[in-house]
């Protein structure tokens, strides 16, 4: 990861970690970089955060000052920017969002002309420009100055794309949607209404400060209660920029990303549409998912945590389905990135084609209790490789056997060791996590 750009773009608290000056310089560099041989065309989307408007204007100013034309999608989803960029011949796309973070954070995600995350090489060059390590780039003059163009039509074409993915009408289906007061509010209801569903929408009144606040895929309690109260067939919750989706079954039970991968993976395998009969997961996926996959002969790959690594594995091996427990699911036939609304449509396809409720489809997976504890340490490598810690981990793994697992890994962003145990009950999870953490403490590795 670079100084500013991490695995999911340039992110920070608005006007503290990420400022309008940063955004202007990002725009300046991109407009110049892609405009050296032709007039650059760059499309911008944003979520509903108050600061998103500020960053949109700063980026547009930088782009046009460098001679690029900036096409504004306005409030839209991250996957829509990816779709429009790749299908309408844009040089690159920019999404202004901090995804599931609170409203006061924001971010700039860059998407290349093929709809994928921008190459690290380009991000590194932008960082060098921001820090004054590159010579100043020329300002456009006269008719070389760029312009901004209202491009809401691009968002509408994306809505049409989503509608075209559905294989059946949703008529007579009662569907709950939690839009997280974020990007989905402008798109999700339109898609489900067009497909004939009776929609029951919550958290679709953004005010600039309520995005992700006690709602959406990071706070499922509201949708779970809503589904039960209204006797709905299913519910879907999105995050701030709608690249994630979690679901709720007809009984108000949570259906997380692992269950979504199993349900959709099994269905695609039965249809002969799951390449290599393989889904791509991360090491944090639940043991119950793997045991269920083994029973039906569905293969799986495990990557490091992060949708970036899931996507890389999928592209390198030609797999069509992958994702994370958090609901970041990638269907590579239809999208170049995780797409929450697309995920909800794919789940609806399984429900309708198999004529089964979501709760029934999920019954085959027994999700194991899981406990994750973050342990702050002075040095991650020293803590992870301490002989007594290693021995404690091996002991726990031996005790759990086939009925659980322990995963101890270093955080990529914090001075933290993450200790995760899955076991047959919560008490065992607590016992074995404590056993490893206690050894770390006795060895003097933990920062209190």
C-alpha positions in Angstrom: 0.0 0.0 0.0 1.1 3.5 -0.7 1.2 6.6 1.5 -2.3 7.8 0.5 -3.9 5.0 -1.5 -4.7 1.7 0.3 -6.5 -1.4 -0.9 -9.7 0.6 -1.3 -8.6 4.0 -2.5 -7.5 7.2 -0.8 -9.5 7.3 2.4 -9.5 9.6 5.4 -11.6 12.0 7.5 -12.9 14.7 5.3 -10.7 17.8 5.3 -8.3 16.2 7.8 -6.9 13.0 6.3 -8.4 13.7 2.9 -8.7 17.4 1.8 -10.0 19.3 -1.1 -6.4 20.1 -2.1 -5.8 16.3 -2.3 -8.8 15.9 -4.5 -7.9 18.8 -6.8 -4.4 17.3 -7.3 -5.8 13.9 -8.0 -8.0 15.4 -10.7 -5.1 17.5 -12.0 -2.8 14.5 -12.4 -5.5 12.2 -13.9 -6.6 14.8 -16.4 -3.0 15.3 -17.6 -2.0 11.6 -17.4 -4.9 10.4 -19.6 -4.9 13.5 -21.8 -1.4 13.4 -23.2 -2.5 11.9 -26.6 -6.2 12.8 -26.7 -8.8 14.8 -24.7 -9.4 12.7 -21.6 -13.0 11.6 -20.7 -13.4 10.8 -17.0 -16.6 9.9 -15.2 -17.3 10.7 -11.5 -19.8 9.2 -9.1 -20.4 9.9 -5.4 -22.3 8.7 -2.4 -24.5 10.7 -0.1 -22.0 12.0 2.4 -22.1 15.8 2.9 -18.4 16.1 1.9 -18.9 14.1 -1.4 -20.2 17.3 -3.1 -17.1 19.2 -2.0 -14.8 16.5 -3.4 -16.8 16.1 -6.6 -16.3 19.8 -7.4 -12.6 19.7 -6.4 -11.9 16.7 -8.6 -13.9 18.2 -11.5 -11.9 21.5 -11.2 -8.6 19.6 -11.3 -9.7 17.5 -14.2 -10.9 20.4 -16.3 -7.9 22.5 -15.4 -5.8 19.8 -17.0 -7.9 19.7 -20.1 -10.1 16.6 -19.3 -13.9 16.5 -19.7 -15.6 15.4 -16.4 -18.8 13.5 -16.7 -20.9 13.6 -13.5 -23.1 10.6 -12.6 -24.1 12.4 -9.4 -25.2 10.1 -6.5 -24.6 6.5 -7.6 -23.0 3.2 -6.6 -19.4 2.2 -7.0 -20.3 -0.7 -9.3 -22.2 1.6 -11.5 -19.1 3.7 -12.0 -17.1 0.6 -12.9 -19.9 -0.5 -15.4 -20.2 2.9 -17.1 -16.4 3.4 -17.3 -15.9 0.0 -19.0 -18.9 0.1 -21.4 -18.8 3.7 -22.5 -15.2 4.2 -23.5 -14.0 6.4 -20.6 -10.4 6.7 -19.8 -11.0 6.1 -16.1 -13.7 6.4 -13.4 -13.7 8.0 -10.0 -16.0 7.1 -7.1 -16.2 9.4 -4.1 -17.1 7.2 -1.1 -15.8 5.7 2.1 -18.0 2.7 1.7 -19.3 1.5 5.1 -17.4 4.1 7.1 -19.2 6.9 9.1 -20.3 10.0 7.3 -17.4 12.2 8.3 -14.9 9.9 6.5 -14.7 9.9 2.7 -12.6 8.4 0.0 -11.5 8.5 -3.6 -11.6 5.2 -5.5 -10.0 5.1 -8.9 -11.2 2.7 -11.6 -9.3 2.0 -14.9 -10.7 2.1 -18.3 -11.6 -1.7 -18.1 -13.7 -1.2 -15.0 -11.1 -2.7 -12.6 -9.4 -1.0 -9.7 -6.7 1.4 -10.9 -3.2 0.0 -11.2 -0.9 0.7 -8.2 1.7 2.2 -10.6 -0.7 5.1 -11.5 -1.7 5.6 -7.8 2.0 5.8 -6.9 2.6 8.5 -9.5 -0.4 10.5 -8.2 1.1 10.3 -4.7 4.4 11.6 -5.9 2.6 14.5 -7.6 0.7 15.3 -4.4 3.9 15.4 -2.4 5.7 17.6 -4.9 8.1 14.9 -6.1 7.1 15.4 -9.7 7.4 18.6 -11.7 4.3 20.7 -12.0 2.1 19.7 -14.9 0.8 22.3 -17.4 -2.6 24.0 -17.1 -4.9 23.8 -20.1 -5.7 27.1 -21.8 -8.3 28.5 -24.2 -10.3 25.8 -25.9 -8.1 23.2 -24.3 -9.8 23.7 -20.9 -12.1 20.8 -20.1 -15.8 21.0 -19.3 -18.2 19.2 -16.9 -21.1 17.3 -18.3 -24.2 16.1 -16.5 -24.2 12.3 -17.1 -27.2 11.0 -15.2 -28.0 9.0 -18.4 -25.1 6.8 -17.6 -26.6 5.8 -14.2 -29.9 5.1 -16.0 -28.1 2.7 -18.4 -26.6 0.9 -15.4 -30.1 0.5 -14.0 -31.2 -1.0 -17.3 -28.3 -3.4 -17.2 -29.3 -4.6 -13.7 -32.9 -5.1 -14.8 -31.7 -7.1 -17.8 -29.8 -9.5 -15.5 -33.0 -10.8 -13.8 -34.4 -14.0 -15.3 -37.9 -13.8 -13.9 -40.5 -11.3 -12.8 -40.6 -10.5 -9.0 -44.4 -10.2 -9.1 -46.1 -11.1 -5.8 -42.7 -11.1 -4.0 -42.6 -8.8 -0.9 -39.0 -7.6 -0.6 -37.4 -5.4 2.0 -34.6 -3.0 1.1 -32.3 -1.2 3.5 -30.5 1.4 1.5 -28.2 2.6 4.3 -29.1 6.2 3.5 -26.4 5.8 0.9 -25.9 5.3 -2.8 -28.5 2.5 -3.2 -31.3 4.9 -2.4 -31.1 6.3 -6.0 -31.1 2.9 -7.7 -32.3 -0.2 -5.7 -36.0 0.6 -5.4 -36.2 1.5 -9.1 -34.7 -1.9 -10.1 -37.0 -3.9 -7.8 -40.1 -1.9 -8.7 -39.4 -2.4 -12.5 -39.2 -6.1 -11.9 -42.6 -6.2 -10.3 -41.7 -6.6 -6.6 -43.7 -5.1 -3.8 -40.9 -3.1 -2.1 -40.7 -2.1 1.5 -37.8 0.3 1.8 -36.1 1.6 4.9 -33.2 4.1 5.4 -33.6 5.7 2.0 -33.7 9.4 3.2 -30.1 10.6 3.1 -29.3 13.9 4.7 -25.5 13.9 4.3 -24.8 12.8 7.8 -26.9 9.6 8.3 -25.2 7.3 5.8 -24.4 3.9 7.5 -25.8 5.2 10.8 -27.4 2.3 12.6 -28.5 1.0 9.2 -27.4 -1.0 6.2 -25.2 -4.0 5.9 -23.1 -3.1 9.0 -26.3 -2.8 11.2 -28.6 -5.6 10.2 -31.0 -5.4 13.2 -33.3 -2.9 11.6 -33.9 -4.9 8.4 -34.3 -8.2 10.4 -37.0 -6.6 12.5 -38.6 -5.0 9.4 -38.8 -8.4 7.5 -40.5 -10.0 10.5 -42.9 -7.2 11.2 -44.1 -6.9 7.6 -44.0 -10.6 6.9 -41.7 -10.2 3.9 -40.4 -12.9 1.7 -36.8 -11.6 1.9 -34.8 -8.5 2.7 -31.5 -7.0 1.3 -29.2 -4.5 3.0 -26.5 -2.5 1.2 -23.6 -0.5 2.5 -22.8 3.2 1.8 -21.7 2.8 -1.8 -23.7 -0.4 -2.5 -20.8 -2.7 -3.4 -21.9 -5.1 -0.6 -25.1 -6.9 0.2 -26.2 -9.0 3.1 -29.6 -10.6 3.2 -32.4 -11.6 5.7 -34.5 -14.7 5.2 -38.3 -14.9 5.6 -37.8 -15.6 9.4 -35.7 -12.6 10.0 -32.4 -14.5 10.1 -29.2 -13.0 8.8 -27.8 -14.5 5.6 -24.1 -13.3 5.4 -21.6 -13.4 2.6 -20.6 -17.0 3.3 -24.1 -18.2 3.0 -24.7 -16.2 -0.2 -21.5 -17.8 -1.7 -22.8 -21.2 -0.9 -26.4 -20.7 -2.1 -25.3 -19.0 -5.4 -22.4 -21.3 -5.9 -24.4 -24.5 -5.5 -27.1 -23.2 -7.9 -24.5 -22.2 -10.5 -22.8 -25.6 -10.2 -26.2 -27.3 -10.7 -26.7 -25.2 -13.8 -23.2 -26.1 -15.1 -22.3 -22.4 -14.9 -19.7 -22.5 -12.1 -16.3 -22.7 -13.8 -14.2 -25.4 -12.2 -17.1 -26.0 -9.7 -15.1 -23.5 -7.6 -15.9 -20.5 -5.5 -13.2 -18.1 -4.2 -13.3 -17.2 -0.5 -11.0 -15.5 2.0 -9.3 -17.1 5.0 -11.9 -15.5 7.2 -14.8 -17.5 5.7 -16.6 -19.7 8.2 -15.6 -23.4 8.6 -19.2 -24.2 8.1 -19.1 -23.0 4.6 -16.2 -25.3 3.7 -17.8 -28.3 5.4 -21.0 -27.7 3.4 -19.0 -27.3 0.2 -17.2 -30.6 0.8 -20.5 -32.4 1.2 -21.7 -31.4 -2.3 -18.4 -31.5 -4.1 -18.0 -27.8 -4.5 -14.4 -26.7 -4.6 -13.1 -23.5 -3.0 -10.0 -21.3 -3.0 -8.8 -19.3 0.0 -7.2 -15.9 -0.4 -5.9 -13.2 2.0 -8.5 -10.9 3.4 -9.7 -8.3 0.9 -11.9 -8.3 -2.2 -8.7 -7.3 -4.2 -7.2 -10.7 -3.6 -10.5 -12.5 -4.3 -10.8 -10.7 -7.6 -7.1 -11.4 -8.5 -7.6 -15.2 -7.9 -10.8 -15.2 -10.0 -9.2 -13.4 -12.9 -6.1 -15.6 -12.8 -8.1 -18.8 -12.8 -11.2 -17.9 -14.7 -13.6 -18.4 -11.7 -17.0 -16.7 -11.9 -18.0 -16.4 -8.2 -16.1 -15.2 -5.2 -16.4 -12.9 -2.2 -16.2 -12.2 1.5 -18.2 -12.8 4.6 -19.0 -9.1 4.7 -21.2 -9.4 1.6 -18.7 -8.1 -1.0 -19.6 -10.7 -3.7 -18.2 -10.7 -7.2 -20.1 -12.3 -10.2 -17.5 -11.9 -12.9 -19.9 -12.6 -15.7 -21.8 -9.4 -15.0 -19.5 -7.1 -13.1 -15.8 -6.2 -12.6 -16.3 -5.5 -8.9 -18.5 -6.4 -6.0 -22.0 -5.2 -6.6 -24.6 -5.3 -3.8 -27.7 -4.8 -6.0 -26.5 -7.4 -8.5 -25.9 -9.8 -5.6 -29.5 -9.3 -4.4 -30.8 -10.0 -8.0 -28.7 -13.2 -8.2 -30.1 -14.4 -4.9 -33.6 -13.7 -6.2 -32.8 -15.8 -9.3 -32.0 -18.8 -7.0 -35.1 -18.3 -4.9 -37.4 -18.1 -7.9 -35.9 -20.8 -10.1 -35.6 -23.3 -7.3 -39.0 -22.3 -5.8 -37.5 -22.3 -2.3 -37.4 -19.7 0.4 -34.0 -18.2 1.3 -34.2 -19.8 4.8 -34.6 -23.2 3.2 -31.7 -22.6 0.8 -29.4 -21.7 3.7 -30.3 -24.7 5.9 -27.5 -26.9 4.5 -24.8 -24.7 6.0 -24.1 -24.9 9.7 -22.3 -21.7 10.6 -19.8 -22.3 13.4 -19.6 -19.8 16.3 -16.7 -17.5 15.7 -14.8 -15.1 18.0 -12.2 -12.6 16.8 -10.1 -10.6 19.2 -7.7 -7.9 18.1 -4.5 -7.8 20.3 -2.4 -4.7 20.2 1.3 -5.6 20.2 4.6 -3.8 20.0 5.8 -5.8 17.0 3.6 -8.0 14.9 6.2 -10.2 13.5 7.9 -10.8 16.9 4.5 -11.6 18.4 3.4 -13.9 15.6 6.6 -15.9 15.6 7.2 -16.2 19.3 7.9 -19.9 20.0 5.5 -20.1 23.0 2.7 -18.3 21.0 3.3 -20.7 18.1 3.1 -23.7 20.5 -0.1 -22.4 22.0 -1.7 -22.0 18.5 -0.6 -25.5 17.6 -2.1 -26.8 20.8 -5.5 -25.1 20.2 -5.5 -26.5 16.6 -4.9 -30.0 17.9 -7.6 -29.7 20.5 -10.2 -28.4 18.0 -9.4 -31.1 15.4 -12.0 -31.3 12.7 -14.6 -29.5 14.8 -13.1 -26.0 14.6 -10.1 -24.0 13.7 -7.8 -21.2 14.9 -6.5 -18.4 12.7 -3.9 -16.0 13.9 -2.7 -13.3 11.5 -1.1 -9.9 11.4 -3.3 -6.8 10.6 -2.3 -5.1 7.4 -3.1 -1.6 8.7 -2.7 -1.6 12.5 -0.1 -2.8 15.1 -2.5 -5.7 15.9 -2.5 -9.5 15.9 -6.0 -10.9 15.1 -6.8 -14.1 16.9 -9.9 -15.9 15.5 -11.3 -19.2 16.8 -14.3 -21.1 15.3 -15.7 -24.0 17.4 -18.8 -25.9 18.1 -20.0 -23.5 20.8 -19.3 -20.0 22.0 -17.7 -21.2 25.3 -15.0 -23.0 23.4 -14.3 -20.0 21.2 -13.8 -17.8 24.3 -11.6 -20.5 26.0 -9.2 -21.0 23.1 -8.9 -17.3 22.2 -8.1 -16.5 25.8 -5.5 -19.3 25.9 -3.5 -17.8 23.0 -3.9 -14.2 24.2 -2.8 -15.1 27.7 0.4 -16.5 26.3 1.1 -13.3 24.4 0.5 -11.3 27.6 2.9 -13.6 29.7 5.5 -13.1 27.1 5.3 -9.4 27.3 4.1 -8.9 23.8 0.9 -7.1 24.4 0.5 -3.4 24.7 -2.0 -2.6 27.4 
